[in-house]
């Protein structure tokens, strides 16, 4: 086995264990309902980490392993930490993808499922002062407050569940209770922000400066 992949005596799995413990309730305690576009984003990130970013970081670690004392080798130490982070994220994404239960907001619905709030609904409601807001009920991995995408297990989503246009519900939140009136319930496409390659990724293309002999 290449020395770059052997366990160093001072390495610890404590960070790995802590991360798994933190992710545990989300992974094992709640069903992973998700929209098709949300699942696509998880798969795109998983594919990027597994097929591009991890191999790129591994090459750096392999190169750095041959450059002297590893305990004093910043490239090697950083690379090993980065590999652990990547592996944790890959494990997490694998669990979320394997547990995914896809719910398509655009799928045909009938009866109460078409007029009441369930997973995938886009809801327009007003508070007691008349201020209106529109939210979409999505999965844990799709929450995006900038887009008003709220988790289906959030206090607001729980308050809205099974309500229809004209209904009044009570939101129990840490700041207190609030009465809301449901104005409209729709099932339509929910646009989830797609996965984008993170800035500074090791797998990102490198821009090489021109040499003195090059001409425009």
N, C-alpha and C positions, 0 to 999 in steps of 0.2 A: 504494500500500500504506500502511496505517496506520503512523504512526511507531512505535507500540508494538511492531511486529513486525520492525523493522529491526535489523540487527546493530550494536551499539555498538562503537567501535574498541577499547575495553578489555575486551570480553567474550572469553572463551576457551572452546574446546571440550575443554580438557584433562580437566575433570571428567567430561564425557560419555564421552571415550575411555577413561578409567580405569575407569569403571563398566562399559562394554561389555567391556573386557578381563577384569575380575573375573568377569563373568557368562558369559564365553565357554565355559569348560570345562563349566559346568552346562548351557548351551544346546546346544552342538555336540558335546560329547564323550560324552554318555550318552543313551540313549533315555529319553524322558519318559513312562514308565509312570505312570498316574494313575488313581485311582478316579473314578467318576461324580460323587460329591459334591465331590471335590477339584477337578475341572475346573470344576464349577459355581461354586466359590468364585473361581477365577481369572477366569472370565468376568464374574462380578458385579463384581469390583474393576475390571476393564478397562472395563466399561460405565460405572461410576461416574466413573472418572477422565476418560474420553473425552467423556461426555455431560453431566456435571454439574460436576465439580471444575475441569477445564481451562477451560471457558467462564466459570466464576465468577471464577477467577484472572485470566483474560484481561480481563474487564471492569474489574478493579481496576487492572491494568497500563495499560489504555487511559485510565482516569480519571487515574491518577498521572502519565502521560506529559505531560499538559497542565498540570501544576502546577509549572512552573519548571524550574530546572537539574536534569537527571536525575542528574548525578553527586552531587548533594546531596540527592536525593529518596529517602528511606528506603523509602517505599511502593513506588516504582518498582523500586529495586534488589532488594528482597525479592521482589516479584512476579515479576521476571525469573528470579531464582534458583529460585523455586518452579515456574515453568513448565518450566525445564530438568529439575528433579527429576521432575515429572509426565511429561514426554516420555520420559525415560529409562525410567521404570517402565512406561509404555505399550508402548514398544518391547520391553522384556523380557517382559512378559505376552503380547504378540502372538506372540513367538517360542515361548514355552512352550505356548501354546494351539495354534498351528499344528503343533507337533511332538508333541502329546499322543497317546499310544496308550492308549485306555481299557481298563482291566481291571476287570470287575465282580466283586467277591468273592462276590456272591450268584448268579452265573450257574451253571447246572448243570455239574457236573464228574463225571468217571468215571475209574476206574483210579487210578494214582499221583497224578494231579492233584487228586484229592479227598481224599487221605490224607496227602500229603507237603507240605512247606512250599514254597510259591512266592509270587509277588507276590499280596497280598491276604489272606494267611493270618493268622489270629489263633492265636497259639501260647502254650501254657502249658508252662513248663519249670522245672526245679529245678537249683540249683547244687550244688557238692560238700557244702555244709553243710546242704542240704535246704530252703533258702529258695526259695519259689516266686515266679514272676513271670509275668505275661501281657503279651505285646506283639503289636501288629498291624504287618504289613509293608506300607508305603505308599510313595508317590512322594516325590521330593525336595522338592516343593512342599507336601507334606502333613505333614511331620515336626512332631510335637507331643509333647514329652516328658511334659507334664502328663497327656496321655491315653495314654501308652505307645505312641505311633505312631512307628515307627522307619523310616528310609529303607532301601529294598531294597539299596542299595549300602553300607550301614554294615557294620562288622566283625561285629556281632552277627547281622544278617540273613544275611550271607554264610555264617556258621558254621551257621545253622539251615537254609539252603536244601537242599531235597531230602531232609530228614530226616523221619521219621514217629514216631508214638507208640512209646515204648520204646527209641528210638535214643539213643546217646550221641554228642555232638559236642564238638569242642574250639574254644573261642573264643580267637583270637589278638588281644589288645588291647594298647594301649601300656603298660598297667599289668602285663601279663604274660599267661600262658595260664590258662584255666579250663575245667574239664570241666562240661558241662551235660547233663542228661537230659531228653529230650522227653517230656512227659506227655500232651499232647493237641494236636491240630491241627484247627482248624475254619475253615470259610469262611462268613462271616456279614457283615451290614451293618457297615461301619466309619463311625462318625459323625465327620465332619470339622467342625471349628468353622467356621460360615458366615462369609462376609465381612460385616463391620459397618462402617458409616461411621465413620471415625476422628474422635476428639474434636478440635474446633478446625478442622474442614474449612471451607474458604471457602464451600462449597455448603450447609453446614448452615443450617437455619432460624435466623433471628435473633430473639431475644426483646427486644422494644422496651419500655422502662420506661414506666410510666403518666405522663401529663402531669398538671399540677395541676388541669386542668379535668375530668379523668375521675373518675367515681364508680363504686364497686363495685356 
